[in-house]
Amino acid sequence: MKIGVLLSGCGVFDGSEIQEAVSVLIALDELGVEALCLAPDMPQHHVMNHLKGEEMEPARNVLVESARIARGEIQSLADASADSLDGLVIPGGFGAAKNLCTWAFDGPDARVQPAVAELILELVKAGKPIAALCVAPVVVAKALQGGGLSAELTLGTTEGASPYDISGFHGGVEATGMKAKECPLGEIVVDESRKIISSPCYMMEASPAKILAGVRKACAKLVEMAKA
């Protein structure tokens, strides 16, 4: 079994959230399935100094930066297809909302990178599962909207501590035609009809151990659905 892991750079503020991405690779390895890291070969929207929280130079490439997480074992998204995968996991991080789509700037009016939208739609139409973590459900929402489909998704819960406006995110997701569902840290929401799993991860205040626990649940459900 081969599961794609779609990365968006390296670092929470301008790319993939590293702890989430590594948790995915650990969880898939524990489940005995092959992880194939993927990323679009494109410029990052910008580069952030994670120490100072400021933009910095020079410009960087999403695929090259994602290769840091993948230890160099990564494939350009342009060379991937739904036929070669049994499922897909999309870790969060601002890169999902800046590089894979433009939600960070345009909210519900965001555009999804065409190759990202194409892969998501191909997998859904083929009945292959997708797990979207943290903010990544907004990428899935926009891809499905473009294909005239809908799904139930979560970005967390207003009942728990969060550095983000969960209610606002859920309102934005519903503006795309999706259904938003409250979900606590460490749990998952499963849309059985579309085979889409989502989990809040660092949309909520969390520790690395709690992130790994939620990712394990999401990946276990993904593999279960892929085998069905």
N, C-alpha and C positions, 0 to 999 in steps of 0.2 A: 504494500500500500504506500502511495506517495501523496503527501500533503504539502501543498504550497504554503509558504509563509511570506506574505507580501509586506516588505519593509519600505520605509519612506525616508531613510536617512539614518543618522546615528546621534541620538540625543533628544531628550524630551521636548525642548523648546523649538527645535527646527527639523526634527526627524522622528524616527521611531523611539518610543520609550524603551530604553535598553533593558530595564528589569522585566518589563512585560515580554519583550521579544525573547530574552533568554529563558524566561519561565515557559514560554511556548516551546522552545527547542528542548528543554528538559522534559516537559510533559509528554511531548510526542515521542521522545526517545524512550521514556519509561513505558509507553504504550506499545513499543516495538514497531513503530512505523517510520518510514523515511521522511525527513523534512527536506523540502527543496526551497531554499531561500530565493526570492524574486524581488526585483525592484525596477522601476522605470529608469531608463538611461536618459536623464534630463537634468537641467540645472535645478538646484534647490531654490525655493523662493528667496531665502536669505540665510545667512549663517549667524548663529547666536553664540556669544561668549557666555557659556553656562556658569562661569564664576561671577561675572558682573551683571548678567542679564541684559547685555547690550549687543546690538548688531556689530559684526566685525567683517573684515576682509581677510583673504580673498574669497571669491565665489567658490562653491563646491558642487559636486555632482551627486545626485541621489543614489545612483547605483554604486559609485565608488565609496561613498560614505557608508552605505548599507553593508558593503563587503567587510567593514570592520567588525560588525556583529557576527557575520557569517564566516569569519575566519578565511575570507577569500573564496569560499565555496558558494557562489551565487550566480544566478542566471538573469540576463536582461528580460524584463517583462515582455518585450517584443518577441522573444523566442518561446514564450510559454503559451499553452492552450489548455482549454478545459479537457480535451481528450487525453492529455498526458497526466492529469491530476485526479485524485480521488476526493479532494476537498481542499479548502483554503482557510487559512487563519490570517486575520489582519490585526496586528498589534496596534495600540494607540500611540499617543504622542502627537505633538502639534504638527508633525510632518504629515500625518494622515489628513489633517484639515488645511494644510498649506501646500503640500506637494501632490498628494493623491487627488485632492479636490481643493476648492477655494472657499470652503465653509468658514474658515477663520476670518475671511474678509467680506464674504457675500451672504453668509447665513443660508437660509433656505433657497436663495437664488443662486447658490454655488454651481460651478461647473465641475464635472469629474473628468480627470484625464481619460481620453477616449479608450486607451488600452486597458485601463483599470475597469472602466464601465463594461467594456466588452467581455473581459474575463469573468466578472461577477455575473453578468447576464447569461453567459454561456453555461456557467456552472449551475445556476438556478434552473435554467431551462432543461439541463441534463439531469436534474434531480440529485446533484451532488452538494454536500453540505458546506456551509460557510460559517465560521465563527468570527465575529467582530468584537473587539475588545476596546474598553475605554471609550474614546471619542470616535473610533472607527465606524460605529453604526451610521454616522452621518454620511460616510462614503457610500455605504450600502444603500441607504435611503435614496440618495440622489441617483445612483445607478439604476435602482429599481424604478424610480419615477420615470427615468428616461425610457425604460422599457415597458411602461404602462402596467407595472406590477406593484403590489403592496406587501407589507410584512409587519409583524409585531417586533418592536425593538426596544432596548433599554439603554439609558446612559447613567442609570443610578436611581437614587431615591431622595426625595425631599425630607425624609425622616431621619437621615443620617448626616454626619458632618461632611461637607464638601467644599473645596476651594472654588467651585464653579456654580453657575446658576442652572441647576438641574431642571427646574421648571421651565426655564427659557429654552434649554436644549430640547426638552420634550415637546414644547410648543412648536419649535422649528421643525422637528422631525414630523410632527403631525401636519404641518403646513405643506409637506411634500406628499401627503397622502398616506403616510404610514400610521400605524398605531403605536403609541408610546406606552410602556408599562413600567411602573415603579419596581425596582429590584435592589435589594441590599447588597453591600459588599460581600464578595465570596460566593454569591449565588448566580444563577444564569436564567435567562429568558429564552425559551425555545419556541420558534414558529415552526410547528410540525409540517404545515402545508408547503412552506418554502425551504425547509431544512436549513434555517438560519438560527444560529445561537448568538446571543450577545451577553456580555457581562461587564459590570461597571469598572472594575480595576481602579486605576488611579483617577477616575472621575470622582471618587470618594477619597477621604482621608484614609490612608492605608500604610501598612508596613510591607516589606518584601515578602515575608512569609504569608501574609494574607493575600497578596497578589498571586503568589504561586498556587495557593489553595483554590482560588477562583479559576485560574487558568487551567488547572488540572481538571476541574469539573467541565469546563467548556470543551477542552480537547477530548476528554473521555466521551462526551456526548457526540462530538463531531465524528470520532472514529466509529462509535456505535452506529451512527446514521450512515456512514460511508460503507459499512459492512452489510447493512440491511438490504 
